[in-house]
């Protein structure tokens, strides 16, 4: 598989979750074993050796991060929506391109010794990734890179991030 073949497995869903938004649905890519393997291989190659933790952002970021963490034999950390994590948490509220949201992380999942890689599916306005960076910082961890499958470049979400970013596809 190559990048062009991979791109053909992504489904565009117009007007989701609200009118005017073109949603890039990667679940069709996840259901294609060759496409999914290609994707995980491409993202894994971009992770620096000094990375200690792979951090998945809810929810499609979980799928990507778990496969990467398993492949690299690194701990997996989840950043979740409110009410999903049972131990003491840090919480961060932020704005999205279509509303507001909140993310949380267990306080003890990362420490000042942690060098984290954030993983998510799409970088749009950058609010979610910026919130994830802030949560990692609250734990004392350093985010050393953020990985995305797709970056919606015209929304300039990358400008909100303080770490190096790799996006497999820029649209």
C-alpha positions, 0 to 999 in steps of 0.5 A, a space after each residue: 500500500 502507498 499513501 494514495 491508496 491509503 487516502 482512498 480508504 478515508 470516507 468524507 462525510 459532509 455536514 457532520 457533526 453539523 452543517 458545513 463540516 466535512 468530516 474525515 472518517 477513518 473508521 473505513 481505513 481501520 476496517 481495511 487491514 492493509 490500510 490500517 497496517 500501512 497507517 500504523 507503520 507510517 506513524 510509528 516511523 515518526 516516533 523518536 527513540 526517546 519517547 517513553 509513553 504513547 498518549 491517545 486522545 479520545 476516541 479515534 486516537 485510542 485506536 491509533 495509539 494502542 496499536 503504536 504502543 503495542 508495536 513499540 512496547 511502550 506504555 499507553 495513556 488515554 486522554 478521555 472525556 469527563 466521567 470516564 477515568 476512575 482515579 484522580 484526574 486533571 481536567 481541561 476545558 477548551 473550544 472546538 470548531 463546533 462547540 466546547 468540550 473537556 478532556 481529562 487524564 489520570 494524574 499518575 499516568 505520566 510524570 516529570 520523567 515522561 516524554 510523551 507522544 500525542 496521537 490523534 486522527 485529525 488536526 483541525 482548529 487545534 483545540 483538542 490537541 492543545 488541551 491534550 498538551 496542557 493535560 500532559 504538562 499538568 502531570 509534569 510530562 514533556 510532549 516531544 511530538 504530536 502525530 495526526 493522520 490528517 491535518 486540515 491546514 487552512 484551519 491553522 490548528 498547528 499554530 496552537 501547538 507547542 510541540 513538533 507535529 507530524 501529519 501523514 496527510 495535509 488537506 
